[in-house]
Amino acid sequence: MRQAVLAKKASRALAVLSSDVKQRVLLAMAESLAASSADIVFHNEIDVEAARQAGLPSAMIERLVLDPKRVQGMVDALKEIALQKDPIGELLETTTRPNGLVIEKVRVPLGVIAMIYESRPNVTVDATALCLKSGNAVLLRGGSEAINSNRAIIKALSKAIADASLPEGTVQLLDDTSREGVMELIRLPQLVDLVIARGSEDMILHVMKHATVPVLGHGKGVCHVYVDEKADLGMAEKIAFNAKVQRPGVCNAMETLLIHEALLADFLPCIVTLYKEAGVEIRGDEAVCRLVPGATAATEEDWHTEYSDLIVSVRHVASVTEAIQHINRYGSGHTDAIITQDAAAAQQFLLNVDSAAVMHNASTRMHDGGVFGLGAEIGVSTRKLHARGTMGARELTTTKYLVHGTGQIRQ
Amino acid sequence: MRQAVLAKKASRALAVLSSDVKQRVLLAMAESLAASSADIVFHNEIDVEAARQAGLPSAMIERLVLDPKRVQGMVDALKEIALQKDPIGELLETTTRPNGLVIEKVRVPLGVIAMIYESRPNVTVDATALCLKSGNAVLLRGGSEAINSNRAIIKALSKAIADASLPEGTVQLLDDTSREGVMELIRLPQLVDLVIARGSEDMILHVMKHATVPVLGHGKGVCHVYVDEKADLGMAEKIAFNAKVQRPGVCNAMETLLIHEALLADFLPCIVTLYKEAGVEIRGDEAVCRLVPGATAATEEDWHTEYSDLIVSVRHVASVTEAIQHINRYGSGHTDAIITQDAAAAQQFLLNVDSAAVMHNASTRMHDGGVFGLGAEIGVSTRKLHARGTMGARELTTTKYLVHGTGQIRQ
């Protein structure tokens, strides 16, 4: 694939680019993107209209739409990433050995990153910015439904790349949006160092199954909020509502609410009233169903399910230990929260829940690259290798040992 | 698999074990292993005798043999790892966000590690020690040729585990040494968090191809030494000889020697004389073959080949840039060295060679967990994700975000 060869070549130059140059190009991209706002919105309307005609689901169309405010959000992300500390060249460890060898471990780019995604055109900007910041070349394979939006965005970003005389393989949008195109891309281990897949679970599983290149997949979220016996009930209500209702279609939304049995009488009716007003369907265990008119019985499958919708499963537990056991058994290792004023219970929960992010007195919705200060995120990993949780520029790097000797040999 | 279930259960307890307890158990293991030295050597002799009868290759038998000195080496590794800093709980980052959220990133264990290896019984000790240090449960699947040695070692190590009342799933040697046993082990993504494969390239490729669990494979090494125009020729001779001859069968031995063209007349005859005395076969490019009587012409395939034997390929280059290009094209990304007194050339080489370890004025043989101060190594990764280069206890960990809030929700 010609574009992958260009990317590999560009990656050698990008790996040794100075922090200053990268910062300047990212700020120029922000400027160019802001200046192209009207053009981007215009081309986005073509995509949105085609998506409506094709009858795409409304949630997908919602993710596709750009307006001047969303373009401004992309401009802001570019500026924030531009001003972050450069991860490349960071000295992670240094050791001087008894034989005089000096061993340094430094952060270096991965090389070429292929980004496979759907709908959301802002990923085009986020991926470009995070890859450039981390000294990687990027191959962008967006969905066919966003092709006009993505082309308009890349046109604006490419101007900044050309003005700075960066190699032409620095950022490339792939024209081929077919499934065969994806298959080719993910089977180029000599040219591509990492594939990141972000979109439907089907697409991610397909990529993981067929790739010969290492893959980081944006993981699904079966997230929990546990309301402890010692919770501030006002706070618990606010968080349990926010985690479920504020944006139910995303991976860090809560799917299962765990309630300490001592709170069934006090807390459950209040949160149920709020849920019902917001149109949330409730599936409960036996005790919950007895107390909530209209609730249906949750099945074993419910506890494993990411609804991505206004549905919540509710279970009562006898202790924080039981809550932890439920989460480690049924969760997806994404994001789980405890609401409590009891420091010991919080500590037990944070230590023992085996998830990418564990929260005390905050909504699961807060697990996000922007909220965490990464400027943007390239995805959220629920796997444990290489990167776990929200991924920014630093997660697009690897390390290298630099060894300084004076003639040392092995005895 | 019953043993994987036990390991998973044990991993929950090991994840929250204090540094003190882990240190004490590792020191007790060292003591118990030292006390069992005669028993281990006795059982090892049974394996070695059977291997001889079965006609196994002599290199494999060499790796299998234990004597009191090698057992002492294992005892020393246990002690060194015991005294290292505990990687678990290390606070990697902490951020306070404008909304008051405090976000910590801490180091946590992976969970359950399956170690698949061949011959060398010391891996049984190294893997046990590094996994315990990093709070992971381990399933050890050694080769059938070392089963009596491994059983004797595990008997000694298990005593320390039982004395400290650690869970029975902490360290388990699998009795099933069949290929089917491996297939089962590497397809348990709910129970096993990581597979490490260390042994023949065939075995590693087999594991990588069939595993549904993430795999870290010990990579092959096509390592280079580049002797620069400005090299100290005495040092270059010592290093080029050591890197090829001291132990040709291991991954960090040199396969290709690159020589600056200005040194062909001075340096080449000296190193060739040494190589010939040591019985090293020489394959060269055209210029080298003209100067070295008896050298055969290297083919394109030679530059890609890990000989693991007393064979070296030799090429002349016109500059450090050409050396870097050769290495990035033909190398396996393992370990490469430059010999030079020119700081600028060294800097260019260290920055641009895309390998796990890049060395200046040291033998490639120095890329080793023991030499680097890790106490032992669980393998050397030539891939870029998760871990690169020699892997110790820290490479057996992942991270977790701990988020401390006061009721924050997403707006």
Interface residues (C-beta under 8 A of the other chain):
Chain A: R12 A15 V16 T95 R97 L101 I103 L110 G111 D193 L194 P214 L216 D232 M235 K238 I239 N242 A243 Q246 R247 N328 L350 L351 N352 D354 S355 A356 A357 V358 M359 H360 N361 A362 S363 R365 M366 H367 D368 V371 F372 G373 R383 K384 L385 H386 R388 G389 T390 T398 T399 K400 Y401 L402 V403 H404 G405 T406 G407 Q408 I409 R410
Chain B: R12 A15 V16 T95 R97 L101 I103 L110 G111 D193 L194 P214 L216 D232 M235 K238 I239 N242 A243 Q246 R247 N328 L350 L351 N352 D354 S355 A356 A357 V358 M359 H360 N361 A362 S363 R365 M366 H367 D368 V371 F372 G373 R383 K384 L385 H386 R388 G389 T390 T398 T399 K400 Y401 L402 V403 H404 G405 T406 G407 Q408 I409 R410
